[in-house]
Amino acid sequence: MSKDVEYVVRLIANTVFENEQYFSELDGVVGDGDFGYSIARGFEKVINEWDTIDHSLPGNTLKGVSMKIVGAVGGVSGTVWGTAFLRAGITLGTKTEITQQDVIAMFRSAIEGIKKRGNTDLGDKTLLDALVPAVDQLEKSFNDGKDASTALDEAAVVCRQAAEATRPMLAKRGRAAYTGERSIGTLDAGAVAMAVLFEAVSKAWKE
């Protein structure tokens, strides 16, 4: 199962690299346009220094990823993404086998960490507005007895819908918040990134 965690981290990194310009363009509409660049540099450090991360346990891998991202990315992005991976890693602890319940617990812990560090919540027009509904759906699908592939597929659909639903929202956090009413009618770059990542993991799991 530790190989699954490593695979997903690498998949996230590659997806971020492929969408770096797209994410920055989205962010540039009302933000400072560096979102894609910032997280790409974080994952670049993760991949370039992959062999220096402790991979003895899945949780250690995630904590190591967190340290690399925080070390490479300044500002809010580094803090938010670093916190998410750190919280997920701490939640896993010394587990070697990861259950569906563990996956949900990791996500919930990451979400709480993001809320705290970003001083943000649902409705603020951030990545949480896509991530939380996606995790809610993932948990529901697991509880309904769906296999991982189907559950991820359903979560990805909800994540994309939730990302699209950030368009009419007023931004209350980050650089976009300074633009006030101008942020209405634009998509949140972080929320779209969540949708793209969920779709990439869902597609890969099927294959």
FENBEL-V242830 format. One record per pair of residues at least 4 apart in sequence whose C-alpha atoms are under 8 Angstrom apart, sorted by the first residue. I is the first residue (numbers start at 1). J is the second residue. D is the distance in Angstrom with one decimal. If there is no record, write none. Layout:
BEGIN
<<I:J:D> <I:J:D>>
END
This chain:
BEGIN
<<1:5:6.7> <1:58:7.7> <1:96:6.8> <1:97:5.7> <1:98:6.4> <2:6:6.4> <2:55:8.0> <2:57:6.5> <2:58:4.7> <2:96:6.6> <2:97:7.5> <3:7:6.0> <3:58:7.9> <4:8:6.1> <5:9:6.2> <5:58:6.2> <5:61:7.9> <6:10:6.2> <6:58:7.6> <6:61:7.3> <7:11:6.1> <8:12:6.1> <8:201:7.0> <9:13:6.2> <10:14:6.2> <10:47:7.4> <11:15:6.1> <11:200:7.7> <11:201:7.2> <12:16:6.1> <12:197:6.3> <12:200:7.8> <12:201:7.7> <13:17:6.3> <13:40:7.4> <13:43:5.3> <13:44:7.4> <13:47:7.6> <14:18:6.2> <15:19:6.2> <15:196:7.9> <15:197:6.8> <15:200:7.1> <16:20:5.7> <16:36:7.4> <16:39:7.3> <16:40:5.8> <16:43:7.7> <16:197:8.0> <17:40:5.7> <19:23:6.0> <19:36:7.2> <20:24:6.3> <20:36:4.3> <20:37:5.8> <20:40:6.2> <21:25:6.1> <21:36:6.1> <21:37:7.3> <22:26:6.3> <22:36:7.2> <23:27:6.2> <23:35:6.4> <23:36:4.6> <23:189:5.9> <23:190:7.9> <23:192:8.0> <23:193:6.9> <24:28:5.9> <24:33:4.8> <24:34:5.3> <24:35:5.2> <24:36:4.4> <24:37:6.5> <24:189:7.7> <25:29:6.8> <25:33:6.1> <26:33:7.3> <26:187:7.2> <26:188:7.3> <26:189:5.3> <27:31:4.9> <27:32:6.4> <27:33:4.6> <27:34:6.9> <27:35:6.1> <27:36:7.8> <27:188:7.2> <27:189:5.3> <28:32:5.4> <28:33:3.6> <28:34:7.3> <29:33:7.3> <29:186:7.4> <30:175:7.4> <30:176:5.1> <30:179:6.6> <30:182:7.3> <30:183:6.1> <30:186:7.8> <31:174:7.6> <31:175:5.0> <31:176:4.6> <32:175:6.4> <32:176:7.9> <34:38:5.9> <35:39:6.4> <35:77:7.2> <35:189:7.6> <35:190:8.0> <36:40:6.0> <37:41:6.2> <38:42:6.5> <38:73:5.9> <38:74:7.8> <38:77:7.0> <38:78:7.7> <39:43:6.3> <39:69:7.8> <39:73:6.9> <39:77:6.8> <39:78:7.3> <40:44:5.9> <41:45:6.3> <41:72:6.5> <41:73:6.8> <42:46:6.5> <42:68:6.7> <42:69:4.4> <42:70:7.4> <42:71:7.8> <42:72:5.1> <42:73:5.6> <42:78:7.5> <43:47:6.2> <43:68:7.9> <43:69:6.5> <44:48:6.0> <45:49:5.9> <45:68:6.2> <45:69:7.1> <45:72:6.7> <46:50:5.6> <46:65:5.9> <46:68:5.6> <46:69:6.9> <49:53:7.1> <53:60:8.0> <53:61:6.4> <53:64:5.4> <53:65:7.4> <54:60:5.9> <54:61:5.8> <54:64:6.6> <55:60:6.0> <55:61:4.9> <56:60:6.7> <56:61:7.5> <57:61:6.5> <57:94:6.5> <57:95:7.2> <57:96:6.2> <58:62:6.5> <58:89:7.3> <58:92:7.4> <58:94:7.9> <58:95:7.4> <58:96:6.6> <59:63:6.3> <59:88:7.3> <59:89:4.0> <59:90:6.4> <59:91:7.6> <59:92:5.2> <59:93:5.6> <59:94:6.6> <59:95:7.3> <60:64:6.0> <60:89:6.3> <60:93:7.9> <61:65:6.2> <61:89:7.4> <62:66:6.3> <62:85:5.4> <62:86:6.3> <62:88:6.9> <62:89:4.8> <63:67:6.4> <63:85:6.2> <63:86:4.8> <63:87:8.0> <63:88:7.9> <63:89:5.2> <63:90:7.3> <64:68:6.4> <65:69:6.3> <65:82:7.6> <65:85:6.8> <65:86:7.9> <66:70:6.2> <66:81:7.3> <66:82:4.3> <66:83:6.8> <66:84:7.7> <66:85:5.2> <66:86:5.3> <67:71:6.0> <67:82:6.8> <67:86:7.9> <68:72:6.2> <69:73:5.8> <69:78:6.0> <69:81:7.3> <69:82:5.7> <70:74:7.0> <70:78:4.9> <70:79:6.2> <70:81:7.9> <70:82:5.4> <71:78:8.0> <72:78:7.5> <73:77:6.9> <73:78:4.6> <73:79:8.0> <74:78:5.4> <74:79:7.5> <75:79:6.7> <76:80:6.0> <76:118:7.2> <76:174:7.8> <77:81:6.0> <78:82:5.6> <79:83:5.8> <79:117:7.1> <79:118:7.9> <80:84:6.2> <80:113:7.9> <80:114:5.5> <80:117:6.7> <80:118:6.5> <81:85:6.4> <81:114:7.9> <82:86:6.1> <83:87:5.9> <83:110:6.9> <83:113:6.0> <83:114:6.5> <83:117:7.6> <84:88:6.2> <84:109:7.7> <84:110:4.2> <84:111:6.9> <84:113:6.3> <84:114:6.3> <85:89:6.1> <85:110:6.8> <86:90:6.2> <86:110:7.7> <87:91:6.1> <87:106:7.1> <87:109:5.7> <87:110:5.1> <87:113:6.6> <88:92:6.4> <88:105:7.9> <88:106:4.4> <88:107:6.6> <88:109:6.3> <88:110:5.6> <89:93:6.4> <89:106:7.5> <91:105:7.0> <91:106:5.7> <91:109:7.0> <92:98:7.9> <92:102:7.0> <92:106:6.9> <98:102:5.8> <98:103:7.0> <99:103:6.5> <100:104:6.5> <100:142:7.0> <101:105:6.1> <102:106:6.1> <103:107:6.4> <104:108:6.1> <104:135:7.0> <104:138:7.7> <104:139:6.4> <105:109:6.1> <106:110:6.1> <107:111:6.1> <107:135:7.0> <108:112:6.3> <108:135:7.9> <109:113:6.2> <110:114:6.2> <111:115:6.2> <111:128:7.3> <111:131:8.0> <111:132:7.4> <112:116:6.2> <113:117:6.0> <114:118:5.5> <114:119:7.7> <114:120:7.5> <115:119:5.4> <115:120:4.8> <115:121:5.7> <116:120:6.9> <120:124:6.6> <120:173:7.1> <121:128:7.0> <122:126:7.7> <122:128:6.0> <122:129:5.4> <122:132:8.0> <123:129:6.4> <123:169:7.4> <124:129:7.6> <124:169:7.7> <124:170:7.2> <124:171:5.7> <124:172:4.9> <124:173:6.3> <125:129:6.3> <125:166:5.9> <125:169:6.1> <125:170:6.6> <125:171:5.0> <125:172:6.6> <125:173:7.3> <125:188:6.2> <125:191:7.9> <126:130:7.8> <126:171:7.7> <126:173:7.2> <126:188:6.2> <126:189:7.9> <126:190:6.0> <126:191:6.0> <127:131:6.1> <127:163:7.9> <127:188:7.2> <127:189:7.6> <127:190:4.4> <127:191:3.8> <127:192:7.5> <127:193:7.6> <127:194:6.5> <128:132:5.6> <128:191:6.9> <129:133:7.0> <129:162:6.5> <129:163:6.9> <129:166:7.2> <129:191:6.4> <130:134:6.3> <130:158:7.9> <130:159:5.1> <130:160:7.3> <130:161:8.0> <130:162:4.8> <130:163:5.1> <130:191:5.1> <130:192:7.6> <130:194:6.5> <130:195:7.0> <131:135:6.2> <131:159:6.5> <131:191:7.2> <131:194:6.3> <132:136:6.1> <133:137:6.2> <133:155:8.0> <133:158:6.7> <133:159:6.5> <133:162:6.9> <134:138:6.1> <134:155:4.7> <134:156:6.6> <134:158:5.6> <134:159:4.8> <134:162:8.0> <135:139:6.1> <135:155:6.8> <136:140:6.2> <137:141:6.1> <137:151:7.8> <137:154:7.0> <137:155:5.3> <137:158:7.1> <138:142:6.2> <138:151:5.5> <138:152:6.4> <138:154:7.1> <138:155:5.2> <139:143:6.1> <140:144:6.1> <141:145:6.5> <141:146:5.5> <141:150:7.8> <141:151:5.1> <141:154:7.5> <142:146:5.3> <142:147:7.0> <142:148:7.6> <142:151:6.4> <146:150:6.1> <146:151:5.8> <147:151:6.1> <148:152:6.0> <149:153:6.2> <149:202:6.5> <149:205:5.9> <149:206:5.8> <150:154:6.2> <151:155:6.1> <152:156:6.0> <152:198:7.3> <152:201:7.6> <152:202:5.2> <153:157:6.4> <153:199:7.4> <153:202:5.4> <153:203:7.8> <154:158:6.4> <155:159:6.0> <155:198:7.3> <156:160:6.2> <156:195:6.3> <156:198:5.0> <156:199:5.2> <156:202:6.9> <157:161:6.4> <157:199:7.8> <158:162:6.0> <159:163:6.1> <159:194:7.0> <159:195:5.0> <159:198:7.2> <160:164:6.3> <160:192:7.1> <160:195:4.8> <160:196:7.7> <161:165:6.2> <162:166:6.8> <162:191:7.8> <163:167:7.8> <163:187:7.2> <163:188:7.2> <163:191:4.9> <163:192:5.3> <163:194:7.8> <163:195:6.6> <164:187:6.6> <164:192:7.6> <165:169:7.7> <166:186:7.5> <166:187:5.6> <166:188:6.1> <166:191:7.6> <167:184:6.3> <167:185:4.8> <167:186:4.8> <167:187:4.6> <167:188:7.1> <168:184:5.1> <168:185:5.0> <168:186:7.1> <169:183:7.5> <169:184:5.5> <169:185:7.3> <170:177:7.7> <170:180:7.0> <170:181:6.5> <170:183:5.8> <170:184:5.2> <171:176:5.9> <171:177:4.7> <171:180:6.9> <171:183:5.9> <171:184:7.4> <172:176:7.5> <172:177:4.7> <173:177:5.1> <174:178:7.7> <175:179:7.6> <176:180:7.4> <176:183:6.3> <177:183:7.3> <179:183:6.0> <180:184:7.9> <187:191:7.7> <187:192:7.2> <188:192:6.3> <189:193:6.1> <190:194:6.3> <191:195:6.5> <192:196:6.2> <193:197:6.1> <194:198:6.1> <195:199:6.1> <196:200:6.2> <197:201:6.2> <198:202:6.0> <199:203:6.0> <200:204:6.2> <201:205:6.0> <202:206:6.4> <203:207:6.6>>
END
